[in-house]
Amino acid sequence: MKRIDRKFKVRSFHQAKWDEPIIFELSKKGERGILVPKAEDEIAKAVGDGVSRIPEHMKRKDAANLPEISQPRVLRHYIRLSQETLGADVNIEIGQGTCTVKYSPKVNELLARSPQITEVHPLQDESTVQGILEIMHKTDIYMREISGMDRFTFQPGGGSQGVLTVASIARAYFEERGEAEKRDEIITTIYSHPSDAAAPAVKGYKIIYIHPDENGYPDFEAFRAAVSERTAAFIVANPEDTGVYNPRVKEFTDLVHEFGGVCVYDQANANGLLGVTRAKEAGFDMCFFNLHKTFSTPHGCGGPATGATGVTKELERYLPAPLIDYDGDKYFLNYEITNNPFSIGKVRLFNGVAPVVLKAYAWIMSMGAEGLYEVAKIAVLNNNYLFKKLMEIECVDAPYIRGKQRIEQVRYTIEKLTKDTGITSGDIQRRMMDFGMHYWTSHHPYYVPEPITLEPTETPSKEDLDEYIETLKHVFNEAYENPEMIKTAPHRSVCHQVDESGLDDPNEWAITWRSYLKKTAED
């Protein structure tokens, strides 16, 4: 193959590697980070020994298993770990497709770390938390305007829990109508997020998948055949993970409504649609946004997060309690919804992650309506610039809608490179780490062979995009000229190749230090 032309020199990069133990392995008996003084006599007499006030069933039988370590060693430990991490504040982060990793203004981070928010407790009296209740209530109102829905809850802890919430609402709605047993099917598409199927499956629904037609749009004839009196809901992302937007979506939602089902818009990532389209006009009864994606809160290793979930007036009574209302004098937690015997109850203990909602509120207020629309335009512009440049590379392709632009991301394929060299998308992914960059492949199973899913958002400049493109070109050239370099990567990252053989075997998992010790002791 002809060598891929490059314009710029790739960045020289070498990440710190500390071989840092986990903090439990650093623990040293008797070492302390802080010495808590004993209570003064006056205080001790006022509260007694404290222990006697704790119910017996809540008392620990054994001391908490916490690491014992000094402050300097704790500081070194976490700073070293931070140096071994890539993220939006370190590298050009356009490779986390579907996750929308954008720049989060640091002033909003400072706001969320102020004592007025960090010292708030969810069990405080309402009169003492009027500020955060006001912010949550106003953010709800903004979300209604952005989506066309009539009411939002911030309880769900992320998009997947948002899907569980809407599936629960659908079941409650049909239970009240006496149709729950009959309506046991949820329809989604293969390129919607897998949680759109997984969460309803947890609720006991049968999942029907719609595959794309030859152009990459959800096949309407297949969809027509799938919709029936058994359909409880249609849950779909639009655009899907390929970046293809379905312009006929209203026909899909209308058909579901003809058969009495409800429609849910997965807008976890609505970055390319702000100020352009709304769930209401597309015929949806419910939708959810990931505040840590679309509304810049930010996204951080799976949390903290909020799956802001909105519904139409007809479905409002099924939302989890409490909702936040304003009586003209004060903001308050409204539990009236729980009087409905078909309410889904809580989906999380408290009313959402307050700092996340605060940051989303601050971002929306700073952007304004015109700013949100500008975000969508720049995100789409950046994505299509990246799309055009990458499609000029011989070994890169993107299936579907030939000659048309995508929305906020694209799922590419490097199947040709794999056939030519044996180098896979996963191999390229690991080599990109040697340049301080990253990309995500795809949800499993891989419907697009050897996939790469890129989403630049509105954050990167043209120079950033060009640097990322040039780095990809450099690695593609290596695949043809020095494939062993790719197969043995990463070379300059924190760790070498990870043994993934146990990832699909729960018997190999150890998700806590205690379970790790137990399993290694058994070995």
Disulfide bonds with the S-S distance in Angstrom:
none
